[in-house]
Amino acid sequence: MSLLKLYSSFPLKIDYAQKSQIFDKNGRVYIDTFSGIGALPFGHSHPELINTMKRKMERYTHLSNFILDDDAVYVAQKLIRFTGQKGLVYFSNSGAEAIEAALKLIRKISTKGKNKIVYFSGAFHGRTLGALSINGIKKQREPFLPLLSDTVELPFNDTNRFNAYMEEHAKSTIALVLETVQGAGGVKPLNSEFANAIRNWKQRYNFLLVCDEIQAGMGRTGKIFSYQHFSLSPDLITVAKALGGGLPLGALIMLEPYSDVFKPGEHGSTFAPNPVSLAGARYVVDNLPALLDDVIIKSDYLKKRLGEMKSDRIADIRGIGLMLAVELKQSYPALADIAFENGLLINVIQGKIIRLLPALNISRKIINNMVEKLENILGSLQ
Ligand SMILES: Cc1ncc(COP(=O)(O)O)c(C=O)c1O
C-alpha cells in the first residue's frame, strides 16, 4: 500500500454511514463511538446539514480571503456571542492551525521578562511543531525536539505544584494553555481546586488564559464551551472538530483586549475558511444550543448504563457530557479489534482507556446497544 500508516485503522470497507452507525460493503453494521473523533456533532449524513453544505457547494466551493463569504461573518458573530464578551475570530482549517495562531499571538505580545507559556502534563493541542511545544504526552513530543523555547510543563490538576511554580514565576508567565477536559490525555476533567488556583493567579498576574476547546467545546460537554463548567474567563479560545459539522474548520476566538494583536498580513491561509465548511458551521452554531440539554440527559443515561455493566475489569468511568471514558484496570492490546469483530468501533487510548465521543444526538437505542456490546466484550476478555 502507498499510504503512510500512522493510525491503526480498522479493516473496514465502508459503504456508507448514517447517524451513529457505519455500514460496510458486506452489509455489516458498526456502532460508531468516534463520531469522526468528535467532529460530527449531528452524526453521519444528517440530511439538513448535508443539504446546507450542498446548497453552498452548488454556488461555489472556494473563494479565498479576498472575497468575503457572509457565513464567515455570521459564524464569527455567533462564536463571539457564545462567549458573552467582545472579540474577533480568525478561522483556520484545523485545530492545530488554530493553536498555531494562538501561539503566534502570544509570541507577538511576549516581552523578554514575560514570555513563559505554561502547559500541562497529558495535554494535547495538535501535531505541528508549535502545538508539540505545548504537548504534555512524552512519546508524541520527544522525537521532535528541540521545539519552541520558553514553554513550561506542569503536572495537570496538581494545585500545590502549580501554586509553588506561580509563587516564583507568575511574573514571567505570558500565557497558560489548558484543556479543561483533557482528551488525548485520557478524558480527564480539571478539578475545581485547580480551576480556582488558575483563576486566582490569572487575576493577580494577568497572563493570558488559552482554553483549547477543540475536543471538549461546541456542545460536547453539554455547554457550548467546557470552560463554562469551571467559571474560567479565557482570553483566547480555540475550536475546531465539531465546528464545521464534519468538514474541516477551526477558529481562534480572540477576546478583548487581545482581538487586535494581529495586523493585516501577519497571519492567514489560502483555504481557511472554506465556504462549504462555513455552511456546515452555520448549521452547527444555529442548532447546537437546542441540543445542549439533551447532551446532559444522554450523558446521565450513558453514564448510568456504563456504571451498571457487570465487569470486574473496570477501574473508572469518568468524563463530562458525551466526552466519557471507561478506564480498565489493565491494558488489553487487542481490545479495539475484539470490539470491531463485535460491531463496535471504539478508540482505546493508552491501551486501557476507552474514549467515547459519540454523536451528540445519539439515540437511547444505540446507547443501549453500545453498552450491551461493551459489556459482552469486557466479559470475553482473557
Ligand atoms: C484538544 C485538542 N487540541 C487540538 C487538536 C488538534 O486538532 P486537529 O487534529 O484538527 O489539528 C485536537 C485533536 O484531537 C484536540 O483534541
The ligand as an SDF file (V2000), in Angstrom:
LIG
                    3D

 16 16  0  0  0  0  0  0  0  0999 V2000
   -7.7430   19.3510   22.4630 C   0  0  0  0  0  0  0  0  0  0  0  0
   -7.2280   19.2650   21.0680 C   0  0  0  0  0  0  0  0  0  0  0  0
   -6.5000   20.2740   20.5740 N   0  0  0  0  0  0  0  0  0  0  0  0
   -6.0200   20.2500   19.3190 C   0  0  0  0  0  0  0  0  0  0  0  0
   -6.2530   19.1900   18.4880 C   0  0  0  0  0  0  0  0  0  0  0  0
   -5.7070   19.1800   17.0890 C   0  0  0  0  0  0  0  0  0  0  0  0
   -6.7300   19.3240   16.1590 O   0  0  0  0  0  0  0  0  0  0  0  0
   -6.5090   18.8550   14.6400 P   0  0  0  0  0  0  0  0  0  0  0  0
   -6.3500   17.3800   14.6570 O   0  0  0  0  0  0  0  0  0  0  0  0
   -7.7520   19.3280   13.9380 O   0  0  0  0  0  0  0  0  0  0  0  0
   -5.2960   19.5640   14.1610 O   0  0  0  0  0  0  0  0  0  0  0  0
   -7.0090   18.1060   18.9550 C   0  0  0  0  0  0  0  0  0  0  0  0
   -7.2460   16.9330   18.0930 C   0  0  0  0  0  0  0  0  0  0  0  0
   -7.5950   15.8760   18.5190 O   0  0  0  0  0  0  0  0  0  0  0  0
   -7.5030   18.1410   20.2810 C   0  0  0  0  0  0  0  0  0  0  0  0
   -8.2160   17.1190   20.7810 O   0  0  0  0  0  0  0  0  0  0  0  0
  1  2  1  0
  2  3  1  0
  2 15  2  0
  3  4  2  0
  4  5  1  0
  5  6  1  0
  5 12  2  0
  6  7  1  0
  7  8  1  0
  8  9  2  0
  8 10  1  0
  8 11  1  0
 12 13  1  0
 12 15  1  0
 13 14  2  0
 15 16  1  0
M  END
$$$$
